[in-house]
Amino acid sequence: MVHQIIDWSMRNRFIVLLLAGALFVWGIFAVKKNPIDAIPDLSENQVIVFTEWMGRSPQLMEDQITYPLVTNLQGIPKIKYVRGSSMFGMSFIYVIFEDDVDIYWARERVTERISTISKSLPDGVTPQLGPDGTGVGHVLWYTLDAPNMDLGEQRAIQDWYVKFALQNVKGVSEIASFGGFQKQYQIAIDPNKLLFYKLTVPQVISAVRSNNNEAGGRKFEMSGMGYIIKTSGYLKSMEEIANIPIKNQGSTPIRMSDVATVQMTGESRLGIFDQDGEGERVGGIVVMRYGENAAEVIDQVKKKMDEVAKGLPKGVKFDIVYDRGELIKESVNSIKNTLIEEMIVVSLIVFVFLFHWRSALSIIIQIPITIAASFILLNAFGISSNIMSLTGIALAIGVIVDNGIIMSENAYKHLAERYEEVVGKSEKSGSQKVGKSGRPMSEYL
């Protein structure tokens, strides 16, 4: 079979060269299409289920949230195992699927199962799916450099302007905010006043909920005009919250301000983010979507940052803390330089040892064609261009030229034997040094 392929190739050189050229062009397009990253993504094929129930202890979270979710999620097809983790006010479930499972198919199966479990969970608890990213999806960290602005305003800019703008970038799964204070209205209840007015905490909560609501009405016609009746009851200020009536005692309304203090403050924090020891900062983490090109996502996010920066308040600017794009460029450039150096060194060694430029050229041509073809396989198997894959290609250059050297040496050996055979016959017959076909021996070499 091998002899037939070689024989066919020798008789159809133009077709072989044409196929090699087409393979090289295809490989060039594969190189441009192949995703680039600094490190390979070896994370597990997982879906994260996040549940928040603030103010509850880890043991209560384990009993009421984590355990029911873990036991009910185990029946999903093509699943390996389920991990659960409980902490103060939060529960995390890690559903690990088999490696060949499509991540979005897995997320759909988890969503379907959660919809049937939610009824068995406490009231007001809603499990949520984590971002469709991986453990190495944090490609960019940034902070807001705003020296003359308080942390609450910085966090408001991050959550209500920057975050929404950057989430529209193609390939971005989530913008995770950190640092600062999240503004909120807080009602600090005085238990002594509740006892004096004979009220309970659920009554206070019910009063806030019922007053922070908008009820619909209906349309009626009067004097040829149509009117729509509705109530607008959303709370818009601390004064409105303080004036909420809770209960009537002796025809006297007891308002929220009688039993509690309403104030604007920040949400309770479990930590702070300090940058370079210069004080707290507010910022965000860009989480890349599963399977995207990290280099392209980072470039698009930076372009979007330039647009977003035009709408920031005066004196506020972006400060990039971590940028994997620089690491990607340095890593890929280092491997590319190594590949070029190896190609040059191997070409010189082949030419010096063979000392026949046509044989050396046939071997050298194999290097770029083989490297370009390898990227076709990288795309086929979903492997990105990273330190591991490019280093493997660099190490394989020596193996790439081995077959060409062996074939060239084998051709030299057979030509030498043929030359000796023809020369021996010509010396016996006293004829000229020609081959059986009457051609000079130079055509055999």
ZAMI-158827 format. One record per residue (C-alpha): x, y, z; residue in one letter. Coordinates in steps of 0.5 Angstrom, whole numbers, plus 500, padded with zeros to 3 digits. Each point is the difference from the previous one (the first is absolute). Layout:
N
XYZA...
This chain:
445
500500500M506505502V503498493H494502496Q499506504I507502499I500498492D493504499W503506503S507500496M495499494R496506502N504505503R496506498F494497503I504499506V503507500L493503499L497496506L506502505A499507498G492499501A502497507L505506502F495505498V494497504W505499506G502508499I492501501F500495506A506504503V496507500K493496502K503496506N499503507P506503504I501500507D506499505A498494503I496494499P493499503D501494504L494502504S494495501E494500496N495503505Q494504502V500504506I493501504V500506505F495501505T500506505E496500506W503506504M500500508G500492500R505496503S505495496P496494504Q493503498L503501493M502493500E494497502D495504497Q503502493I506496498T498493502Y493500496P504503494L506495500V495494501T495502495N506502495L503493500Q495497495G502504494I503496494P507500498K502503507I506498504K499502507Y497506504V504504505R497505505G502506504S497504505S502506504M497506503F493502496G503496494M500494497S504497494F499494496I505497495Y497496495V505496496I498497493F504495496E506504495D496498494D494504502V498507497D500505505I493503498Y497493500W502499507A498507502R493499497E499493504R502503506V495506499T494495499E502496506R500506505I494502497S497494503T504501507I498507501S493498504K504496505S504506502L499506505P495505498D504506496G506495499V502500492T506496498P504503494Q505498495L507502500G503503494P501496494D508501501G505495503T506501505G504503495V495505498G503506504H503504494V500507502L500504507W499507501Y499505505T497507500L505506501D495505503A504504506P495505501N494495501M497496505D500493500L492500499G500504494E506496497Q496493501R494504497A503502494I503493499Q494496501D495505496W504502495Y507496499V497493501K495501495F504503495A506495500L495494501Q498501492N506498498V500494496K503494503G499503507V496496505S500504506E503507503I501498508A500506504S504501506F502505506G497506502G493501503F493498497Q495505502K494498503Q494502505Y500497507Q495500505I503499507A494498504I500502508D498493503P498504507N495505495K497493497L499498507L497506502F495501494Y499492500K502499493L504494497T506500495V496497495P495505500Q505505499V502496494I493499497S499508501A506501496V498495494R493502500S502508499N506499495N495497495N496502494E493498499A497500493G493502499G495500494R497505494K494503501F496505496E497507502M497505496S503497494G507500503M504494501G504500507Y505494503I500499507I506498503K504501507T507502500S503498507G508499498Y504503506L505505497K503504507S502498507M494505502E495496496E503494504I499503507A493502499N498493498I494498505P500494503I494499505K495505503N499500507Q494504503G499503493S508503500T504497495P507497502I505502495R507497498M503505503S497499507D503493501V506500495A506505497T500500492V507502498Q504499493M506496501T504495497G499492500E504496505S507498497R504494502L507503497G503506496I504501494F506504501D505501494Q507501501D499503508G497506497E493499502G494497498E498499493R494498496V500496494G498494496G502493497I499498493V498493500V501497493M494496497R502492499Y504499494G501507497E507503498N503503506A504505496A495502496E495501506V505504503I501505494D493501500Q499501507V506506500K497503494K493500503K503503506M503506496D493501498E497500507V506504503A496506496K494500504G504499507L500506505P505505499K507497504G497493499V504495496K502493499F506496504D501493497I503496506V500493496Y501499492D501493498R500503493G508503501E501493503L497497494I504504495K507499504E498492500S498499493V506505497N505496504S498493497I499503493K507503500N502493503T497497494L503505495I507498503E499493500E498500493M506504498I505496504V497493497V500503493S508502500L501493504I497496494V503504495F507499503V499493501F497498493L504505496F494500495H496506499W494497497R500494505S500505506A495504497L495494499S501499508I500507502I493501496I497495505Q501504506I495506498P495496497I500495506T499505505I495504496A496493500A501499507S495506501F495496496I500495505L500505506L494503498N497493498A501498508F498507503G507501502I503507501S507503498S503500507N507499503I498492500M498499493S505505497L506497504T498493498G500502492I507503502A502494503L497496494A505504495I505495500G495494499V497504494I507500496V502493502D496497495N502504494G507499502I499492500I497501493M505504498S506495502E496494498N499503493A508502500Y501492502K496497494H503505495L507498502A498493499E497501493R506504498Y505495502E495495497E500504493V508502501V502492501G496498494K503506495S507498502E499493498K497502494S505505498G494505499S499507502Q497501507K493500499V494497503G495495497K496505497S506503497G500506504R506503503P501499508M499507502S493499499E500495505Y503504505L
